[in-house]
Amino acid sequence: MATLIIPTPLRKFTGGESIYTASASTVKELLVALYTSHDGIKKHLFDDEGELRSFIRVYLGDEDINELEGVDTKLEDRDEVSIIPAIA
């Protein structure tokens, strides 16, 4: 199972959970699992076209997924994914 680190600003949509785990083969599957189980968080991650919002950065370990395969980046068991919202 992959682990997703939830940043503080988004924890109000996860009932205060800072860590979410799910079986997923890609980053997108992990994010979909998150918003399927936590109502209200989807609109903060994805736009109306289903694309990851531009102010959201997602990292697999220390690597920005935009430098890999984007939301189609493959995951292995025990991978750690972090959501990093941009700070203006």
Secondary structure, 3 states (H helix, E strand, C coil): CEEEECCHHHHHHCCCCCEEEECCCEHHHHHHHHHHHCCCCHHHHECCCCCECCCEEEEECCEEHHHCCHHHCECCCCCEEEEEECCC
